[in-house]
Amino acid sequence: MVNYYILFESHEQAVRLHGELRAAGIRTAISPTPRAITVCCGVSLLVSEEEIGKVREYLAGHTCTYKSVESIEQEFNAHRDRYI
C-alpha cells in the first residue's frame, strides 16, 4: 500500500491545511513525518491512495503553504515492537 505525505516547514502550516482539507470533505491525518522521506518540521499530513487525487486538485486550486507531496510504500511488520 502506498501512503502519501504532505510535508511542511512548520507544524502550524500542517494544522492549517488539515483544517482546510477537512472543511472541504477530504480526509487526512496529522502524522509524524517518516525519516525515510525527509527530515522537516517532523509533522506531515498522511493521505491515503483513495484521497490523493482530491488533495492534488485542492492544492492546485487554492493557495496553500506546504513543502512537497511525497509517497512511500508502507510495509506491515507484525513483529515490530513485540517484546516477547
C-alpha angles and dihedrals in degrees: 000000000000121000125192126216128199107211127209142189092230138018091239089065090051094050092047094051091043089058093046093050092046090053088052090054095253117136119226134149130218105241142168111264111250110242089224088071104042145302108255129135089322096244125093140159115255113217126187124227089252094057102039094090092055091046093051090050091050093048091049093051100043137052103251131165112227137130103226146315114248134179131214133183109240116219117197114222111188091191097054113122094002113140104184 
